[in-house]
Amino acid sequence: MLASRACSLIGKRAISTSVCLRAHGHGLVKAEDFSVPAYYDCRSVPLPPADFTKKLSSDQKALKEKEKASWADLSADEKVALYRIKFNDSYAEMSKGSNEWKTATAGVLFFLAFSGLILIWQKKYVLGEIPHTFSDEWLAMQTKRMLDMRVNPIEGISSKWDYEKNEWKK
């Protein structure tokens, strides 16, 4: 029973390798042929390797035939229609700014606000009060003790203290 089920699944998989099934079983669709060039809009490549419209309607075919004659006979709308057969967007439309910067800015501001809330929560609940060792009096006492012990006298803090005048060297 299990072996027959496995063989049937393998058989179905072998059949479906050359053809993709559309979602919910609405029919079969052929896989796209990636050996032919594809159309894409890109400002750095103003002439894409393929036309935007792959299958022409009867009106578009008639317009393409009319294109072979003099362009002076074509109206402005016909010239635009011919352009839209070849290209999806004009260079100006590709260069037009988008509102993507608003989304990125909102994401950054949200992240900064959220991280600020975490820091406030950490200070209040995790760290508690600021330790007494951060006070100015404690730091002065600690510095005085390091000078009394002559800590790092060659290049450190003790080398910058004048012990005869009892002040920092200038």
MDTraj code that builds the backbone (N, CA, C; nanometers):
import mdtraj as md
import numpy as np

residues = "MET LEU ALA SER ARG ALA CYS SER LEU ILE GLY LYS ARG ALA ILE SER THR SER VAL CYS LEU ARG ALA HIS GLY HIS GLY LEU VAL LYS ALA GLU ASP PHE SER VAL PRO ALA TYR TYR ASP CYS ARG SER VAL PRO LEU PRO PRO ALA ASP PHE THR LYS LYS LEU SER SER ASP GLN LYS ALA LEU LYS GLU LYS GLU LYS ALA SER TRP ALA ASP LEU SER ALA ASP GLU LYS VAL ALA LEU TYR ARG ILE LYS PHE ASN ASP SER TYR ALA GLU MET SER LYS GLY SER ASN GLU TRP LYS THR ALA THR ALA GLY VAL LEU PHE PHE LEU ALA PHE SER GLY LEU ILE LEU ILE TRP GLN LYS LYS TYR VAL LEU GLY GLU ILE PRO HIS THR PHE SER ASP GLU TRP LEU ALA MET GLN THR LYS ARG MET LEU ASP MET ARG VAL ASN PRO ILE GLU GLY ILE SER SER LYS TRP ASP TYR GLU LYS ASN GLU TRP LYS LYS".split()
xyz = np.array([
    [0.0832, -0.1194, 0.0000],
    [0.0000, 0.0000, 0.0000],
    [0.0874, 0.1254, 0.0000],
    [0.1856, 0.1278, 0.0902],
    [0.2743, 0.2425, 0.1001],
    [0.3619, 0.2541, -0.0247],
    [0.4084, 0.1416, -0.0765],
    [0.4930, 0.1433, -0.1955],
    [0.4149, 0.1928, -0.3172],
    [0.2901, 0.1511, -0.3318],
    [0.2099, 0.1976, -0.4460],
    [0.1805, 0.3471, -0.4347],
    [0.1590, 0.3933, -0.3128],
    [0.1358, 0.5377, -0.2910],
    [0.2612, 0.6189, -0.3276],
    [0.3784, 0.5703, -0.2863],
    [0.5038, 0.6384, -0.3173],
    [0.5281, 0.6401, -0.4682],
    [0.5026, 0.5277, -0.5367],
    [0.5221, 0.5223, -0.6816],
    [0.4273, 0.6173, -0.7544],
    [0.3034, 0.6277, -0.7068],
    [0.2092, 0.7186, -0.7725],
    [0.2526, 0.8642, -0.7534],
    [0.3053, 0.8988, -0.6358],
    [0.3536, 1.0349, -0.6121],
    [0.4745, 1.0660, -0.6999],
    [0.5640, 0.9700, -0.7135],
    [0.6813, 0.9892, -0.7985],
    [0.6381, 1.0045, -0.9442],
    [0.5410, 0.9275, -0.9869],
    [0.4903, 0.9383, -1.1230],
    [0.4259, 1.0737, -1.1490],
    [0.3471, 1.1214, -1.0529],
    [0.2849, 1.2529, -1.0687],
    [0.3906, 1.3623, -1.0741],
    [0.4945, 1.3494, -0.9939],
    [0.6022, 1.4479, -0.9921],
    [0.6763, 1.4477, -1.1257],
    [0.6980, 1.3313, -1.1821],
    [0.7676, 1.3228, -1.3099],
    [0.6847, 1.3862, -1.4210],
    [0.5541, 1.3715, -1.4159],
    [0.4674, 1.4297, -1.5180],
    [0.4654, 1.5816, -1.5058],
    [0.4674, 1.6321, -1.3824],
    [0.4519, 1.7758, -1.3618],
    [0.5822, 1.8542, -1.3730],
    [0.6928, 1.7887, -1.4052],
    [0.8190, 1.8633, -1.4137],
    [0.8234, 1.9545, -1.5348],
    [0.7599, 1.9184, -1.6441],
    [0.7671, 2.0009, -1.7641],
    [0.6539, 2.1034, -1.7715],
    [0.5541, 2.0897, -1.6879],
    [0.4385, 2.1791, -1.6919],
    [0.4070, 2.2226, -1.5491],
    [0.3855, 2.3509, -1.5283],
    [0.3512, 2.4026, -1.3954],
    [0.2005, 2.3994, -1.3779],
    [0.1542, 2.3608, -1.2592],
    [0.0120, 2.3610, -1.2302],
    [-0.0251, 2.4940, -1.1679],
    [-0.1341, 2.5519, -1.2128],
    [-0.1829, 2.6769, -1.1563],
    [-0.2468, 2.6461, -1.0208],
    [-0.2490, 2.7423, -0.9324],
    [-0.3013, 2.7228, -0.7973],
    [-0.4474, 2.6797, -0.8014],
    [-0.4859, 2.5967, -0.7123],
    [-0.6224, 2.5451, -0.6939],
    [-0.6728, 2.4651, -0.8131],
    [-0.5845, 2.4148, -0.8946],
    [-0.6229, 2.3243, -1.0014],
    [-0.7053, 2.3874, -1.1111],
    [-0.6793, 2.5134, -1.1464],
    [-0.7572, 2.5792, -1.2506],
    [-0.7050, 2.5499, -1.3903],
    [-0.6117, 2.4636, -1.4028],
    [-0.5635, 2.4300, -1.5359],
    [-0.4122, 2.4286, -1.5424],
    [-0.3646, 2.3967, -1.6602],
    [-0.2206, 2.3877, -1.6804],
    [-0.1696, 2.5126, -1.7499],
    [-0.0501, 2.5520, -1.7138],
    [0.0145, 2.6677, -1.7739],
    [0.1547, 2.6251, -1.8133],
    [0.1970, 2.6623, -1.9329],
    [0.3324, 2.6280, -1.9744],
    [0.4318, 2.7157, -1.9004],
    [0.5449, 2.6594, -1.8705],
    [0.6503, 2.7353, -1.8032],
    [0.7062, 2.8393, -1.8995],
    [0.7510, 2.9514, -1.8450],
    [0.8042, 3.0587, -1.9283],
    [0.9378, 3.0165, -1.9877],
    [0.9575, 3.0555, -2.1118],
    [1.0806, 3.0229, -2.1823],
    [1.1863, 3.1276, -2.1488],
    [1.2872, 3.0899, -2.0727],
    [1.3910, 3.1829, -2.0311],
    [1.5073, 3.1900, -2.1302],
    [1.4942, 3.1238, -2.2431],
    [1.6002, 3.1295, -2.3430],
    [1.5855, 3.2508, -2.4342],
    [1.4670, 3.3147, -2.4332],
    [1.4459, 3.4354, -2.5135],
    [1.4633, 3.5580, -2.4235],
    [1.5062, 3.6710, -2.4793],
    [1.5252, 3.7895, -2.3958],
    [1.3931, 3.8389, -2.3374],
    [1.3997, 3.8947, -2.2194],
    [1.2809, 3.9448, -2.1522],
    [1.2820, 4.0972, -2.1539],
    [1.1630, 4.1561, -2.1471],
    [1.1516, 4.3015, -2.1414],
    [1.1712, 4.3485, -1.9981],
    [1.2427, 4.4595, -1.9815],
    [1.2567, 4.5226, -1.8505],
    [1.2830, 4.6706, -1.8697],
    [1.2299, 4.7509, -1.7776],
    [1.2551, 4.8949, -1.7785],
    [1.3748, 4.9239, -1.6911],
    [1.4725, 4.9945, -1.7448],
    [1.5923, 5.0283, -1.6698],
    [1.6496, 5.1564, -1.7275],
    [1.6809, 5.2537, -1.6412],
    [1.7330, 5.3814, -1.6896],
    [1.8710, 5.3658, -1.7512],
    [1.9500, 5.2723, -1.7024],
    [2.0846, 5.2558, -1.7555],
    [2.0856, 5.1825, -1.8906],
    [1.9774, 5.1117, -1.9226],
    [1.9658, 5.0433, -2.0521],
    [1.8383, 5.0952, -2.1188],
    [1.8465, 5.2050, -2.1942],
    [1.7248, 5.2658, -2.2484],
    [1.6574, 5.1831, -2.3586],
    [1.7309, 5.0927, -2.4224],
    [1.6715, 5.0084, -2.5262],
    [1.6719, 4.8634, -2.4789],
    [1.5597, 4.8143, -2.4254],
    [1.5558, 4.6765, -2.3760],
    [1.5699, 4.5764, -2.4909],
    [1.6130, 4.4538, -2.4580],
    [1.6375, 4.3543, -2.5630],
    [1.5116, 4.2976, -2.6270],
    [1.3942, 4.3241, -2.5699],
    [1.2704, 4.2697, -2.6261],
    [1.1633, 4.3780, -2.6225],
    [1.0605, 4.3612, -2.7064],
    [0.9486, 4.4553, -2.7073],
    [0.8607, 4.4327, -2.5855],
    [0.7907, 4.5408, -2.5425],
    [0.7016, 4.5302, -2.4272],
    [0.5811, 4.4424, -2.4598],
    [0.5207, 4.4648, -2.5757],
    [0.4028, 4.3875, -2.6156],
    [0.4482, 4.2679, -2.6989],
    [0.4202, 4.1496, -2.6491],
    [0.4638, 4.0284, -2.7193],
    [0.3634, 3.9869, -2.8272],
    [0.2342, 3.9899, -2.7939],
    [0.1313, 3.9507, -2.8910],
    [0.0521, 4.0749, -2.9300],
    [0.0527, 4.1067, -3.0574],
    [-0.0134, 4.2258, -3.1074],
    [-0.1590, 4.1979, -3.1408],
    [-0.2460, 4.2944, -3.1112],
    [-0.3862, 4.2843, -3.1506],
    [-0.3978, 4.3238, -3.2986],
    [-0.5175, 4.3114, -3.3534],
    [-0.5356, 4.3446, -3.4959],
    [-0.5133, 4.4939, -3.5200],
    [-0.5561, 4.5789, -3.4271],
    [-0.5330, 4.7237, -3.4418],
    [-0.3834, 4.7545, -3.4392],
    [-0.3115, 4.6891, -3.3492],
    [-0.1676, 4.7123, -3.3387],
    [-0.0946, 4.6621, -3.4631],
    [-0.1406, 4.5486, -3.5187],
    [-0.0790, 4.4979, -3.6417],
    [-0.1013, 4.5954, -3.7569],
    [-0.2202, 4.6526, -3.7662],
    [-0.2497, 4.7508, -3.8718],
    [-0.1632, 4.8755, -3.8536],
    [-0.1450, 4.9154, -3.7296],
    [-0.0607, 5.0315, -3.6999],
    [0.0853, 5.0049, -3.7363],
    [0.1315, 4.8817, -3.7124],
    [0.2691, 4.8449, -3.7492],
    [0.2870, 4.8473, -3.9017],
    [0.1847, 4.8082, -3.9751],
    [0.1908, 4.8161, -4.1214],
    [0.1941, 4.9614, -4.1677],
    [0.1133, 5.0462, -4.1001],
    [0.1096, 5.1879, -4.1350],
    [0.2432, 5.2550, -4.1011],
    [0.3143, 5.2003, -4.0056],
    [0.4434, 5.2542, -3.9624],
    [0.5474, 5.2434, -4.0739],
    [0.5340, 5.1438, -4.1592],
    [0.6317, 5.1216, -4.2649],
    [0.6286, 5.2326, -4.3703],
    [0.5171, 5.3072, -4.3761],
    [0.5069, 5.4188, -4.4707],
    [0.5680, 5.5437, -4.4071],
    [0.5356, 5.6578, -4.4604],
    [0.5910, 5.7838, -4.4104],
    [0.5355, 5.8153, -4.2711],
    [0.6244, 5.8589, -4.1812],
    [0.5833, 5.8931, -4.0440],
    [0.5100, 6.0273, -4.0415],
    [0.5195, 6.1037, -4.1450],
    [0.4467, 6.2308, -4.1507],
    [0.2966, 6.2070, -4.1589],
    [0.2573, 6.0913, -4.2115],
    [0.1144, 6.0583, -4.2217],
    [0.0558, 6.0123, -4.0885],
    [0.1402, 5.9788, -3.9899],
    [0.0914, 5.9299, -3.8612],
    [0.0539, 6.0462, -3.7696],
    [-0.0543, 6.0261, -3.6938],
    [-0.0930, 6.1286, -3.5961],
    [-0.0092, 6.1110, -3.4692],
    [-0.0185, 6.2084, -3.3801],
    [0.0573, 6.2021, -3.2548],
    [0.0110, 6.0838, -3.1698],
    [-0.1197, 6.0565, -3.1687],
    [-0.1714, 5.9429, -3.0903],
    [-0.1211, 5.8100, -3.1460],
    [-0.1104, 5.8007, -3.2786],
    [-0.0595, 5.6778, -3.3392],
    [0.0890, 5.6580, -3.3069],
    [0.1643, 5.7683, -3.3054],
    [0.3058, 5.7586, -3.2690],
    [0.3221, 5.7145, -3.1240],
    [0.2370, 5.7659, -3.0370],
    [0.2415, 5.7237, -2.8956],
    [0.2028, 5.5769, -2.8840],
    [0.1023, 5.5330, -2.9586],
    [0.0609, 5.3927, -2.9556],
    [0.1744, 5.3023, -3.0046],
    [0.2465, 5.3452, -3.1087],
    [0.3620, 5.2682, -3.1562],
    [0.4718, 5.2622, -3.0493],
    [0.4914, 5.3744, -2.9824],
    [0.5927, 5.3767, -2.8756],
    [0.5542, 5.2804, -2.7639],
    [0.4250, 5.2765, -2.7291],
    [0.3790, 5.1894, -2.6197],
    [0.3824, 5.0412, -2.6573],
    [0.3846, 5.0105, -2.7854],
    [0.4034, 4.8711, -2.8270],
    [0.5463, 4.8273, -2.7938],
    [0.6400, 4.9169, -2.8172],
    [0.7815, 4.8845, -2.7963],
    [0.8238, 4.8993, -2.6503],
    [0.7742, 5.0052, -2.5817],
    [0.8188, 5.0364, -2.4456],
    [0.6998, 5.0491, -2.3514],
    [0.7201, 5.0144, -2.2248],
    [0.6172, 5.0308, -2.1232],
    [0.6202, 5.1730, -2.0682],
    [0.7368, 5.2193, -2.0276],
    [0.7527, 5.3532, -1.9708],
    [0.8502, 5.4339, -2.0550],
    [0.8281, 5.5642, -2.0572],
    [0.9256, 5.6513, -2.1227],
    [1.0412, 5.6739, -2.0251],
    [1.1483, 5.7352, -2.0754],
    [1.2651, 5.7607, -1.9888],
    [1.2274, 5.8561, -1.8758],
    [1.1415, 5.9539, -1.9058],
    [1.0971, 6.0481, -1.8022],
    [1.0136, 5.9762, -1.6964],
    [0.9288, 5.8812, -1.7388],
    [0.8475, 5.8063, -1.6417],
    [0.9351, 5.7156, -1.5550],
    [1.0412, 5.6597, -1.6133],
    [1.1328, 5.5766, -1.5342],
    [1.2111, 5.6608, -1.4344],
    [1.2436, 5.7851, -1.4736],
    [1.3242, 5.8723, -1.3887],
    [1.2412, 5.9420, -1.2815],
    [1.1114, 5.9350, -1.2925],
    [1.0240, 6.0021, -1.1965],
    [1.0449, 5.9409, -1.0582],
    [1.0504, 6.0261, -0.9584],
    [1.0724, 5.9797, -0.8212],
    [0.9543, 5.8988, -0.7698],
    [0.9824, 5.8183, -0.6716],
    [0.8770, 5.7391, -0.6091],
    [0.8618, 5.7827, -0.4642],
    [0.7635, 5.7290, -0.3982],
    [0.7397, 5.7595, -0.2571],
    [0.8039, 5.6566, -0.1658],
    [0.8993, 5.5808, -0.2189],
    [0.9641, 5.4769, -0.1395],
    [1.0431, 5.5358, -0.0236],
    [1.0928, 5.6598, -0.0391],
    [1.1705, 5.7230, 0.0666],
    [1.0847, 5.7429, 0.1914],
    [0.9541, 5.7623, 0.1732],
    [0.8667, 5.7807, 0.2887],
    [0.8587, 5.6524, 0.3709],
    [0.8509, 5.5397, 0.3036],
    [0.8453, 5.4120, 0.3737],
    [0.9757, 5.3847, 0.4471],
    [1.0878, 5.4115, 0.3811],
    [1.2173, 5.3886, 0.4450],
    [1.2362, 5.4797, 0.5654],
    [1.1979, 5.6062, 0.5522],
    [1.2106, 5.7002, 0.6643],
    [1.1211, 5.6582, 0.7798],
    [0.9999, 5.6172, 0.7500],
    [0.9090, 5.5722, 0.8559],
    [0.9649, 5.4491, 0.9266],
    [1.0247, 5.3579, 0.8504],
    [1.0843, 5.2388, 0.9117],
    [1.1998, 5.2734, 1.0038],
    [1.2853, 5.3668, 0.9598],
    [1.3988, 5.4076, 1.0431],
    [1.3502, 5.4760, 1.1700],
    [1.2526, 5.5667, 1.1556],
    [1.1998, 5.6364, 1.2733],
    [1.1309, 5.5399, 1.3697],
    [1.0597, 5.4428, 1.3153],
    [0.9960, 5.3423, 1.4012],
    [1.1016, 5.2622, 1.4772],
    [1.2082, 5.2250, 1.4070],
    [1.3151, 5.1492, 1.4719],
    [1.3803, 5.2315, 1.5821],
    [1.4070, 5.3599, 1.5538],
    [1.4696, 5.4452, 1.6551],
    [1.3782, 5.4647, 1.7753],
    [1.2496, 5.4843, 1.7506],
    [1.1556, 5.5011, 1.8615],
    [1.1469, 5.3736, 1.9435],
    [1.1407, 5.2601, 1.8766],
    [1.1303, 5.1323, 1.9472],
    [1.2561, 5.1046, 2.0288],
    [1.3739, 5.1324, 1.9701],
    [1.4974, 5.1094, 2.0451],
    [1.5074, 5.2069, 2.1628],
    [1.4562, 5.3296, 2.1457],
    [1.4537, 5.4243, 2.2576],
    [1.3644, 5.3754, 2.3699],
    [1.2505, 5.3158, 2.3352],
    [1.1618, 5.2608, 2.4387],
    [1.2287, 5.1456, 2.5126],
    [1.3042, 5.0647, 2.4401],
    [1.3744, 4.9533, 2.5042],
    [1.4789, 5.0072, 2.6009],
    [1.5521, 5.1128, 2.5595],
    [1.6534, 5.1696, 2.6486],
    [1.5903, 5.2284, 2.7735],
    [1.4762, 5.2945, 2.7586],
    [1.4072, 5.3500, 2.8756],
    [1.3625, 5.2372, 2.9669],
    [1.3087, 5.1303, 2.9091],
    [1.2642, 5.0165, 2.9891],
    [1.3825, 4.9526, 3.0611],
    [1.4957, 4.9398, 2.9904],
    [1.6146, 4.8810, 3.0530],
    [1.6610, 4.9659, 3.1697],
    [1.6625, 5.0957, 3.1518],
    [1.7100, 5.1833, 3.2583],
    [1.6186, 5.1743, 3.3802],
    [1.4900, 5.1657, 3.3541],
    [1.3943, 5.1661, 3.4647],
    [1.3868, 5.0310, 3.5341],
    [1.3819, 4.9222, 3.4591],
    [1.3548, 4.7918, 3.5184],
    [1.4779, 4.7031, 3.5315],
    [1.5686, 4.7093, 3.4342],
    [1.6830, 4.6193, 3.4365],
    [1.7969, 4.6780, 3.5187],
    [1.8343, 4.8026, 3.4861],
    [1.9479, 4.8626, 3.5545],
    [1.9114, 4.9197, 3.6900],
    [1.7912, 4.9686, 3.7045],
    [1.7524, 5.0315, 3.8302],
    [1.8162, 5.1690, 3.8403],
    [1.8543, 5.2056, 3.9590],
    [1.9178, 5.3355, 3.9799],
    [2.0600, 5.3341, 3.9257],
    [2.1099, 5.4532, 3.8923],
    [2.2476, 5.4651, 3.8443],
    [2.3405, 5.4369, 3.9619],
    [2.4428, 5.3544, 3.9431],
    [2.5337, 5.3208, 4.0544],
    [2.6041, 5.4445, 4.1092],
    [2.6408, 5.4410, 4.2379],
    [2.7054, 5.5543, 4.3022],
    [2.8461, 5.5786, 4.2484],
    [2.9019, 5.4804, 4.1814],
    [3.0373, 5.4956, 4.1277],
    [3.0418, 5.5898, 4.0077],
    [2.9245, 5.6323, 3.9560],
    [2.9201, 5.7270, 3.8466],
    [2.9145, 5.8715, 3.8940],
    [2.9071, 5.8951, 4.0222],
    [2.8990, 6.0320, 4.0730],
    [3.0342, 6.1020, 4.0595],
    [3.0314, 6.2352, 4.0530],
    [3.1541, 6.3136, 4.0365],
    [3.2462, 6.2986, 4.1579],
    [3.1896, 6.2886, 4.2780],
    [3.2719, 6.2736, 4.3984],
    [3.3498, 6.1427, 4.3947],
    [3.2819, 6.0365, 4.3554],
    [3.3480, 5.9054, 4.3506],
    [3.4598, 5.9045, 4.2463],
    [3.4334, 5.9638, 4.1294],
    [3.5356, 5.9684, 4.0249],
    [3.6560, 6.0510, 4.0699],
    [3.6326, 6.1609, 4.1449],
    [3.7436, 6.2410, 4.1964],
    [3.8254, 6.1607, 4.2974],
    [3.7576, 6.0862, 4.3852],
    [3.8290, 6.0032, 4.4833],
    [3.9089, 5.8935, 4.4138],
    [3.8513, 5.8363, 4.3107],
    [3.9193, 5.7292, 4.2384],
    [4.0425, 5.7835, 4.1650],
    [4.0294, 5.8986, 4.1038],
    [4.1439, 5.9604, 4.0359],
    [4.2543, 5.9935, 4.1355],
    [4.2170, 6.0486, 4.2536],
    [4.3155, 6.0816, 4.3576],
    [4.3874, 5.9563, 4.4048],
    [4.3129, 5.8473, 4.4213],
    [4.3740, 5.7215, 4.4661],
    [4.4708, 5.6681, 4.3614],
    [4.4356, 5.6782, 4.2320],
    [4.5245, 5.6313, 4.1257],
    [4.6530, 5.7147, 4.1225],
    [4.6384, 5.8456, 4.1464],
    [4.7582, 5.9300, 4.1502],
    [4.8456, 5.8975, 4.2709],
    [4.7831, 5.8694, 4.3860],
    [4.8592, 5.8327, 4.5054],
    [4.9339, 5.7020, 4.4860],
    [4.8742, 5.6099, 4.4128],
    [4.9377, 5.4798, 4.3887],
    [5.0363, 5.4877, 4.2718],
    [5.0411, 5.6016, 4.2039],
    [5.1276, 5.6218, 4.0877],
    [5.1041, 5.5140, 3.9800],
    [4.9792, 5.5041, 3.9412],
    [4.9374, 5.4059, 3.8406],
    [4.9867, 5.4491, 3.7031],
    [5.0572, 5.3600, 3.6348],
    [5.1076, 5.3798, 3.4983],
    [5.1865, 5.5099, 3.4860],
    [5.3021, 5.5172, 3.5484],
    [5.3766, 5.6430, 3.5557],
    [5.4493, 5.6825, 3.4271],
    [5.4629, 5.5936, 3.3295],
    [5.5401, 5.6271, 3.2096],
    [5.4532, 5.6973, 3.1055],
    [5.3382, 5.6398, 3.0726],
    [5.2530, 5.6990, 2.9701],
    [5.1110, 5.7260, 3.0178],
    [5.0751, 5.6835, 3.1355],
    [4.9374, 5.6917, 3.1813],
    [4.9059, 5.8172, 3.2584],
    [4.8110, 5.8022, 3.3516],
    [4.7594, 5.9156, 3.4267],
    [4.8650, 5.9775, 3.5176],
    [4.9519, 5.8978, 3.5760],
    [5.0541, 5.9504, 3.6672],
    [5.1605, 6.0307, 3.5935],
    [5.1817, 6.0054, 3.4682],
    [5.2813, 6.0813, 3.3925],
    [5.2330, 6.2234, 3.3628],
    [5.1024, 6.2485, 3.3738],
    [5.0460, 6.3799, 3.3451],
    [5.0266, 6.4636, 3.4721],
    [5.0655, 6.4126, 3.5890],
    [5.0465, 6.4812, 3.7179],
    [5.1813, 6.5292, 3.7709],
    [5.1853, 6.6550, 3.8107],
    [5.3058, 6.7130, 3.8694],
    [5.2952, 6.6969, 4.0211],
    [5.3784, 6.6066, 4.0770],
    [5.3695, 6.5740, 4.2191],
    [5.4291, 6.6843, 4.3075],
    [5.5183, 6.7662, 4.2544],
    [5.5788, 6.8729, 4.3350],
    [5.4824, 6.9906, 4.3508],
    [5.4140, 7.0288, 4.2401],
    [5.3204, 7.1417, 4.2468],
    [5.1791, 7.0959, 4.2841],
    [5.1554, 6.9648, 4.2809],
    [5.0257, 6.9061, 4.3141],
    [4.9152, 6.9563, 4.2186],
    [4.9482, 6.9548, 4.0853],
    [4.8528, 6.9939, 3.9831],
    [4.8858, 6.9208, 3.8520],
    [4.7937, 6.9282, 3.7552],
    [4.8157, 6.8644, 3.6264],
    [4.9222, 6.9387, 3.5488],
    [5.0047, 6.8619, 3.4756],
    [5.1099, 6.9231, 3.3939],
    [5.0480, 6.9955, 3.2757],
    [5.1187, 7.0996, 3.2337],
    [5.0672, 7.1791, 3.1216],
    [5.1490, 7.1591, 2.9970],
])
top = md.Topology()
chain = top.add_chain()
for i, resn in enumerate(residues, 1):
    res = top.add_residue(resn, chain, resSeq=i)
    for name in ("N", "CA", "C"):
        top.add_atom(name, md.element.get_by_symbol(name[0]), res)
traj = md.Trajectory(xyz[None], top)
